[in-house]
């Protein structure tokens, strides 16, 4: 479980750097989402149908994380999906990419 911190006492949650999140994932997939996202729901249903586990990180809840994810992946929409099952994370893409990947 990740520990949340507040940003300057303002009550705005922040997360560790993007790479720290990637290193801490124990699930099969890491999925960056936002609050209203039908494509995220589609990705979750796809993973559930294959009995694969996933960690959801909602970008709406963490200051600056969306920019880091876009910088690392160049993927500007959600979901942003990573396969965490191998030795190194594999950037899959969005929900359409996930359907092709699995």
ChimeraX commands (.cxc) that place a marker at each C-alpha (Angstrom):
marker #1 position 0.00,0.00,0.00 radius 0.5
marker #1 position 1.33,3.43,-0.91 radius 0.5
marker #1 position 1.60,6.16,1.70 radius 0.5
marker #1 position -0.01,9.48,0.84 radius 0.5
marker #1 position 1.51,12.77,1.84 radius 0.5
marker #1 position 0.00,16.22,1.84 radius 0.5
marker #1 position 1.38,19.04,-0.25 radius 0.5
marker #1 position 2.44,21.88,2.04 radius 0.5
marker #1 position -0.30,21.14,4.54 radius 0.5
marker #1 position -2.93,22.14,2.00 radius 0.5
marker #1 position -4.59,18.72,2.13 radius 0.5
marker #1 position -3.74,18.01,-1.51 radius 0.5
marker #1 position -2.44,14.45,-1.82 radius 0.5
marker #1 position 0.82,13.75,-3.60 radius 0.5
marker #1 position 2.57,10.52,-4.51 radius 0.5
marker #1 position 6.18,9.51,-4.80 radius 0.5
marker #1 position 7.81,9.93,-8.20 radius 0.5
marker #1 position 6.50,7.94,-11.15 radius 0.5
marker #1 position 9.42,5.48,-10.99 radius 0.5
marker #1 position 8.83,4.83,-7.28 radius 0.5
marker #1 position 5.21,3.91,-8.00 radius 0.5
marker #1 position 6.30,1.50,-10.74 radius 0.5
marker #1 position 8.81,-0.16,-8.40 radius 0.5
marker #1 position 6.22,-0.72,-5.64 radius 0.5
marker #1 position 3.57,-2.54,-7.71 radius 0.5
marker #1 position 2.92,-6.17,-6.80 radius 0.5
marker #1 position -0.11,-6.65,-9.08 radius 0.5
marker #1 position -0.07,-7.94,-12.67 radius 0.5
marker #1 position -0.94,-4.52,-14.15 radius 0.5
marker #1 position -0.68,-0.86,-13.18 radius 0.5
marker #1 position -3.48,1.36,-14.48 radius 0.5
marker #1 position -3.40,5.16,-14.28 radius 0.5
marker #1 position -6.95,6.53,-14.45 radius 0.5
marker #1 position -9.10,9.57,-13.78 radius 0.5
marker #1 position -12.43,9.84,-11.97 radius 0.5
marker #1 position -14.80,9.77,-14.97 radius 0.5
marker #1 position -13.41,7.34,-17.52 radius 0.5
marker #1 position -15.47,4.76,-19.42 radius 0.5
marker #1 position -12.31,3.48,-21.11 radius 0.5
marker #1 position -10.81,2.80,-17.68 radius 0.5
marker #1 position -13.87,0.73,-16.81 radius 0.5
marker #1 position -13.37,-1.16,-20.07 radius 0.5
marker #1 position -9.74,-1.86,-19.15 radius 0.5
marker #1 position -10.73,-3.08,-15.67 radius 0.5
marker #1 position -13.36,-5.41,-17.15 radius 0.5
marker #1 position -10.82,-6.77,-19.61 radius 0.5
marker #1 position -8.31,-7.49,-16.84 radius 0.5
marker #1 position -11.01,-8.96,-14.58 radius 0.5
marker #1 position -12.19,-11.28,-17.37 radius 0.5
marker #1 position -8.65,-12.70,-17.59 radius 0.5
marker #1 position -8.34,-13.01,-13.78 radius 0.5
marker #1 position -5.44,-10.54,-13.79 radius 0.5
marker #1 position -4.78,-8.25,-10.83 radius 0.5
marker #1 position -4.23,-4.51,-11.15 radius 0.5
marker #1 position -3.45,-1.45,-9.11 radius 0.5
marker #1 position -5.44,1.67,-10.00 radius 0.5
marker #1 position -3.83,5.07,-9.49 radius 0.5
marker #1 position -6.33,7.90,-10.05 radius 0.5
marker #1 position -4.43,10.86,-11.50 radius 0.5
marker #1 position -7.13,13.29,-10.29 radius 0.5
marker #1 position -6.00,12.65,-6.72 radius 0.5
marker #1 position -2.28,13.35,-7.06 radius 0.5
marker #1 position -0.59,16.63,-7.81 radius 0.5
marker #1 position 1.88,16.56,-10.72 radius 0.5
marker #1 position 1.61,12.85,-11.42 radius 0.5
marker #1 position -0.31,13.24,-14.71 radius 0.5
marker #1 position 2.54,15.35,-16.12 radius 0.5
marker #1 position 5.10,12.72,-15.09 radius 0.5
marker #1 position 3.07,9.91,-16.70 radius 0.5
marker #1 position 2.70,11.87,-19.96 radius 0.5
marker #1 position 6.42,12.73,-19.94 radius 0.5
marker #1 position 7.38,9.08,-19.49 radius 0.5
marker #1 position 4.88,7.55,-21.92 radius 0.5
marker #1 position 3.83,10.37,-24.30 radius 0.5
marker #1 position 0.32,8.94,-23.80 radius 0.5
marker #1 position -2.05,11.81,-22.99 radius 0.5
marker #1 position -5.33,9.96,-22.39 radius 0.5
marker #1 position -6.45,7.51,-19.74 radius 0.5
marker #1 position -6.18,4.75,-18.97 radius 0.5
marker #1 position -2.42,4.38,-19.10 radius 0.5
marker #1 position -1.68,0.69,-18.66 radius 0.5
marker #1 position 1.55,-1.09,-17.75 radius 0.5
marker #1 position 2.13,-4.84,-17.68 radius 0.5
marker #1 position 4.07,-5.52,-14.48 radius 0.5
marker #1 position 4.40,-9.32,-14.81 radius 0.5
marker #1 position 7.93,-9.49,-16.24 radius 0.5
marker #1 position 11.31,-8.34,-15.02 radius 0.5
marker #1 position 10.67,-4.83,-16.36 radius 0.5
marker #1 position 7.37,-2.96,-16.73 radius 0.5
marker #1 position 5.95,-2.90,-20.26 radius 0.5
marker #1 position 3.97,0.16,-21.35 radius 0.5
marker #1 position 0.86,-1.24,-23.03 radius 0.5
marker #1 position -1.03,1.99,-23.83 radius 0.5
marker #1 position -4.76,2.61,-23.43 radius 0.5
marker #1 position -7.79,0.32,-23.32 radius 0.5
marker #1 position -7.75,-0.42,-27.08 radius 0.5
marker #1 position -4.08,-1.36,-26.84 radius 0.5
marker #1 position -4.83,-3.55,-23.83 radius 0.5
marker #1 position -7.48,-5.47,-25.78 radius 0.5
marker #1 position -4.95,-6.20,-28.52 radius 0.5
marker #1 position -2.18,-6.99,-26.01 radius 0.5
marker #1 position -4.03,-9.58,-23.96 radius 0.5
marker link #1:1,2 radius 0.2
marker link #1:2,3 radius 0.2
marker link #1:3,4 radius 0.2
marker link #1:4,5 radius 0.2
marker link #1:5,6 radius 0.2
marker link #1:6,7 radius 0.2
marker link #1:7,8 radius 0.2
marker link #1:8,9 radius 0.2
marker link #1:9,10 radius 0.2
marker link #1:10,11 radius 0.2
marker link #1:11,12 radius 0.2
marker link #1:12,13 radius 0.2
marker link #1:13,14 radius 0.2
marker link #1:14,15 radius 0.2
marker link #1:15,16 radius 0.2
marker link #1:16,17 radius 0.2
marker link #1:17,18 radius 0.2
marker link #1:18,19 radius 0.2
marker link #1:19,20 radius 0.2
marker link #1:20,21 radius 0.2
marker link #1:21,22 radius 0.2
marker link #1:22,23 radius 0.2
marker link #1:23,24 radius 0.2
marker link #1:24,25 radius 0.2
marker link #1:25,26 radius 0.2
marker link #1:26,27 radius 0.2
marker link #1:27,28 radius 0.2
marker link #1:28,29 radius 0.2
marker link #1:29,30 radius 0.2
marker link #1:30,31 radius 0.2
marker link #1:31,32 radius 0.2
marker link #1:32,33 radius 0.2
marker link #1:33,34 radius 0.2
marker link #1:34,35 radius 0.2
marker link #1:35,36 radius 0.2
marker link #1:36,37 radius 0.2
marker link #1:37,38 radius 0.2
marker link #1:38,39 radius 0.2
marker link #1:39,40 radius 0.2
marker link #1:40,41 radius 0.2
marker link #1:41,42 radius 0.2
marker link #1:42,43 radius 0.2
marker link #1:43,44 radius 0.2
marker link #1:44,45 radius 0.2
marker link #1:45,46 radius 0.2
marker link #1:46,47 radius 0.2
marker link #1:47,48 radius 0.2
marker link #1:48,49 radius 0.2
marker link #1:49,50 radius 0.2
marker link #1:50,51 radius 0.2
marker link #1:51,52 radius 0.2
marker link #1:52,53 radius 0.2
marker link #1:53,54 radius 0.2
marker link #1:54,55 radius 0.2
marker link #1:55,56 radius 0.2
marker link #1:56,57 radius 0.2
marker link #1:57,58 radius 0.2
marker link #1:58,59 radius 0.2
marker link #1:59,60 radius 0.2
marker link #1:60,61 radius 0.2
marker link #1:61,62 radius 0.2
marker link #1:62,63 radius 0.2
marker link #1:63,64 radius 0.2
marker link #1:64,65 radius 0.2
marker link #1:65,66 radius 0.2
marker link #1:66,67 radius 0.2
marker link #1:67,68 radius 0.2
marker link #1:68,69 radius 0.2
marker link #1:69,70 radius 0.2
marker link #1:70,71 radius 0.2
marker link #1:71,72 radius 0.2
marker link #1:72,73 radius 0.2
marker link #1:73,74 radius 0.2
marker link #1:74,75 radius 0.2
marker link #1:75,76 radius 0.2
marker link #1:76,77 radius 0.2
marker link #1:77,78 radius 0.2
marker link #1:78,79 radius 0.2
marker link #1:79,80 radius 0.2
marker link #1:80,81 radius 0.2
marker link #1:81,82 radius 0.2
marker link #1:82,83 radius 0.2
marker link #1:83,84 radius 0.2
marker link #1:84,85 radius 0.2
marker link #1:85,86 radius 0.2
marker link #1:86,87 radius 0.2
marker link #1:87,88 radius 0.2
marker link #1:88,89 radius 0.2
marker link #1:89,90 radius 0.2
marker link #1:90,91 radius 0.2
marker link #1:91,92 radius 0.2
marker link #1:92,93 radius 0.2
marker link #1:93,94 radius 0.2
marker link #1:94,95 radius 0.2
marker link #1:95,96 radius 0.2
marker link #1:96,97 radius 0.2
marker link #1:97,98 radius 0.2
marker link #1:98,99 radius 0.2
marker link #1:99,100 radius 0.2
marker link #1:100,101 radius 0.2
marker link #1:101,102 radius 0.2
view
